Amino acid sequence: MGGIDLREQIEILASLQNVDREIKEKSGAKGALLTEIQRREEEIEAKNAETALLRAEWSGKDKLRQEKEQLLQEESKKAMEKRMRMSRIKNIKELQALQREIDQIKLGNAQLEEELIKLLEEAEACAISLKAKEEELKKLQDEWKEKRGELEAQVAGIEQAVAEASAVRQAIATRLNGELIERYELIFSRRGGMAVVTVSEGICQGCYMNIPPQLWNEIIRSEKLILCPSCHRILYCKPTVPSDKRL
């Protein structure tokens, strides 16, 4: 192992794990921020779509209102022209026929006026809803414009920190045996980012199960790689400091 004994290799591996856990944590935080950015973007997009639909609905009603108003004006003009003609007609039958035409136009106009009133009410309600929706959308967009910058700055900061941590990791990794790193990375991915754990008072600090005495002796000797029988993490013990050294 390049002149470094197994005990030291595992201690270095534990240092590598600290860096990897930091990278994992920061990457998770970055993912959460990106998810939040996407969620807010989708929320605004949905509000935009709702506003566009409401605007199209109002536009349709307003166009229909204009068409009906135009039709009402045209029909009213026709009725007026027919009434003017009545003064020039002497024939009773022609007068009666013209009067029926005028009455029919009046009846149609009355119906048109009712439709117009209903349409105006609907268009007004739609306009009120549209205004509220546009104000809501603008507020969301204004708030998000400021918030997005903050989140993107956080993402950039995390990316910088991850890049720095990755450089540290690379420097540590060059001191380790390739096969050991491969074994470690496999366990790290399967065990939630905790592949190397200490044994304290005969207990694995990864799964908190007791370690058999014979296995404990092998861990102390550090002659070969020892995995926990329960959680299959790499086990090691930190060297004890004599009591006179701690004073």
C-alpha positions in Angstrom: 0.0 0.0 0.0 2.8 2.4 -1.0 4.6 2.2 2.4 1.6 3.2 4.4 0.3 0.5 6.8 -3.4 -0.5 6.8 -4.2 1.4 10.0 -3.0 4.6 8.6 -4.7 3.9 5.3 -8.0 3.5 7.1 -7.4 6.7 9.1 -6.8 8.5 5.8 -9.9 6.8 4.4 -11.9 8.2 7.4 -10.6 11.7 6.4 -11.7 11.1 2.9 -15.1 10.1 4.2 -15.4 13.4 6.0 -14.8 15.3 2.8 -17.2 13.0 0.9 -19.9 13.5 3.4 -19.4 17.3 3.1 -19.7 17.0 -0.7 -22.8 14.8 -0.4 -24.4 17.2 2.0 -23.7 20.3 -0.1 -24.8 18.5 -3.3 -28.1 17.6 -1.5 -28.5 21.3 -0.5 -27.8 22.3 -4.1 -30.4 19.8 -5.4 -33.0 21.2 -3.0 -32.3 24.8 -4.2 -32.5 23.8 -7.8 -35.8 22.0 -7.0 -37.1 25.1 -5.3 -36.1 27.3 -8.3 -37.9 24.8 -10.7 -41.0 24.8 -8.5 -41.2 28.6 -8.4 -40.6 28.8 -12.1 -43.4 26.3 -12.7 -45.7 28.1 -10.3 -45.2 31.4 -12.2 -45.6 29.6 -15.5 -48.9 28.1 -14.4 -50.1 31.6 -13.2 -49.1 33.0 -16.5 -51.1 30.3 -18.3 -54.1 31.0 -16.1 -53.9 34.7 -16.8 -53.6 34.1 -20.5 -56.7 31.9 -20.5 -58.7 34.5 -18.5 -57.4 37.3 -20.8 -58.5 35.3 -23.8 -61.9 34.7 -22.2 -62.4 38.4 -21.5 -61.3 39.2 -25.1 -63.8 36.8 -26.5 -66.6 38.2 -24.5 -65.6 41.8 -25.4 -65.5 40.9 -29.1 -68.9 39.3 -28.9 -70.2 42.4 -27.1 -69.0 44.6 -29.8 -70.6 42.4 -32.5 -73.9 42.4 -30.7 -73.8 46.2 -30.2 -73.0 46.6 -33.9 -75.9 44.3 -34.8 -78.3 46.2 -32.4 -77.3 49.5 -34.0 -77.9 48.1 -37.5 -81.3 46.6 -36.6 -82.3 49.8 -34.8 -81.4 51.8 -37.9 -83.5 49.4 -40.0 -86.5 49.9 -37.7 -86.1 53.7 -37.9 -85.9 53.6 -41.7 -89.1 51.5 -41.9 -90.9 53.9 -39.6 -90.0 56.7 -41.9 -91.3 54.8 -44.8 -94.7 54.3 -43.1 -95.4 58.0 -43.5 -95.2 57.7 -47.3 -97.3 54.5 -47.6 -101.1 54.8 -48.1 -101.9 51.2 -48.7 -103.3 49.6 -45.4 -102.0 46.1 -46.2 -98.5 47.5 -46.9 -98.7 49.5 -43.7 -99.7 46.4 -41.7 -96.9 44.3 -43.3 -94.3 47.1 -42.5 -95.6 47.3 -39.0 -95.1 43.6 -38.5 -91.5 43.9 -39.8 -90.9 46.8 -37.3 -92.4 44.8 -34.4 -90.3 41.8 -35.3 -87.2 44.0 -35.3 -88.2 45.5 -31.9 -88.6 42.0 -30.6 -85.2 40.9 -31.8 -83.6 44.1 -30.5 -85.2 43.5 -27.1 -83.6 40.0 -27.1 -80.3 41.4 -28.2 -80.4 44.0 -25.4 -81.0 41.2 -22.8 -78.1 39.3 -24.2 -75.9 42.4 -24.2 -76.7 43.1 -20.5 -75.8 39.5 -19.6 -72.7 39.7 -21.7 -71.7 43.0 -20.1 -72.1 41.5 -16.6 -70.0 38.5 -17.5 -67.3 40.6 -19.2 -67.2 42.9 -16.1 -66.8 39.9 -13.8 -64.2 38.5 -16.0 -62.3 41.8 -16.2 -62.3 42.0 -12.3 -60.9 38.4 -12.1 -58.4 39.2 -14.8 -57.1 42.3 -13.0 -56.8 40.4 -9.7 -54.9 37.6 -11.6 -52.6 40.0 -13.3 -51.8 41.7 -10.0 -51.1 38.4 -8.4 -48.9 37.4 -11.3 -46.9 40.6 -11.1 -46.4 40.3 -7.4 -45.2 36.7 -7.8 -42.8 37.8 -10.6 -41.4 40.8 -8.7 -40.9 38.7 -5.5 -39.3 35.8 -7.6 -37.0 38.2 -9.5 -35.4 39.1 -6.1 -35.5 35.7 -4.6 -34.2 33.9 -7.7 -31.0 36.0 -7.5 -30.5 34.9 -3.8 -31.0 31.2 -4.6 -28.7 31.3 -7.6 -26.1 33.0 -5.5 -26.4 30.2 -3.0 -26.1 27.6 -5.7 -23.0 29.2 -7.0 -21.5 29.3 -3.5 -22.3 25.6 -3.0 -20.7 24.8 -6.4 -17.6 26.7 -5.4 -17.4 24.8 -2.0 -17.9 21.5 -3.7 -15.2 22.2 -6.2 -12.8 23.1 -3.4 -13.8 20.0 -1.4 -13.3 17.9 -4.5 -9.8 19.2 -4.9 -9.1 18.2 -1.2 -10.6 14.8 -1.9 -8.4 14.3 -4.9 -5.3 15.1 -2.8 -6.4 12.7 -0.1 -7.3 9.9 -2.6 -3.8 9.9 -4.1 -2.5 8.6 -0.8 -4.8 5.6 -0.8 -4.8 2.2 -2.3 -7.0 2.0 -5.4 -8.8 -1.2 -4.4 -9.4 0.2 -0.9 -11.1 3.3 -2.4 -13.3 1.2 -4.7 -14.4 -0.9 -1.7 -15.0 2.2 0.4 -17.0 4.0 -2.4 -19.3 0.9 -2.8 -20.1 0.8 0.9 -20.4 4.6 1.0 -23.1 4.6 -1.7 -25.0 1.6 -0.1 -24.8 2.8 3.5 -26.1 6.4 3.2 -22.7 8.1 3.2 -21.1 6.2 6.1 -18.6 3.5 5.1 -15.9 3.9 7.8 -16.8 3.8 11.4 -15.0 3.4 14.7 -15.5 0.7 17.3 -16.1 2.1 20.8 -16.2 -0.2 23.8 -16.8 -3.2 21.6 -19.7 -1.6 19.7 -19.9 -0.6 16.0 -20.7 3.1 15.8 -22.4 2.5 12.5 -25.1 0.1 13.6 -24.5 0.0 17.4 -24.2 -3.8 17.4 -21.7 -5.7 19.6 -18.5 -6.8 17.9 -17.2 -10.3 18.9 -14.0 -10.2 21.0 -12.0 -12.1 18.5 -12.9 -9.6 15.8 -12.1 -6.7 18.1 -8.6 -8.1 18.5 -8.2 -8.3 14.7 -9.3 -4.7 14.4 -6.7 -3.6 17.0 -4.0 -5.5 15.1 -5.0 -3.8 11.8 -3.5 -6.6 9.8 -6.4 -6.9 7.4 -9.6 -5.0 6.4 -12.4 -5.8 8.9 -16.1 -5.3 8.1 -18.9 -5.2 10.7 -20.7 -8.5 10.6 -24.1 -6.6 10.9 -23.8 -3.5 8.8 -20.8 -4.4 6.7 -19.1 -1.1 7.2 -15.3 -0.8 7.5 -14.3 -0.9 11.1 -11.3 0.7 12.8 -10.2 1.9 16.2 -8.6 5.2 17.0 -5.3 4.9 18.8 -5.7 5.6 22.5 -3.7 8.4 24.1 -1.9 7.5 27.4 -3.3 9.3 30.4 0.0 11.1 31.1 -0.1 12.5 27.5 -3.5 14.0 28.2 -2.4 15.9 31.2 
